[in-house]
Amino acid sequence: MAQIDTQPVKLITSQAELPALANRLCQATRLAVDTESNSLYAYREQVCLIQFSTIDADYMVDPLSVHDLSLMEAVFSNPEIEKIFHAAEYDLICLRRDFGFMVKNVASY
C-alpha cells in the first residue's frame, strides 16, 4: 500500500502571512478551492473560510482574521491557473459578493 503524505494544513490567520501565500499560489498551475460560509444562522452570510490545495500543500485562510484579501485577486483572476471547485456556483457567488473576485479558468465537478 502506498504511504500517504500527511503534511499539516497551513492556517493563515494574519495579514502578514498573506503575501507569501499569494506568491506560492500564483506559482501553481492548478488549485483546488473551497469556501465555507455561515449561512445557516446569519442574517447576512459571509465567507468564513477559504481552502486551497496545491499538489504540495494545503492552506486554510481565515477571512475573519485576515481582513484584506485583495492580494488573492492575482490568484483568482489569473487565467493560467486552473481553479478546481466541487459544485462551483455557490463558491463563485460568495467570492464575488464578499471580496469582488472574478474567478477565471474554473473547473467544477
Helices and strands as residue ranges (DSSP letters): E 10-12, G 15-17, H 18-26, E 30-37, E 47-53, E 58-61, G 70-72, H 73-76, E 82-85, H 88-99, E 106-108
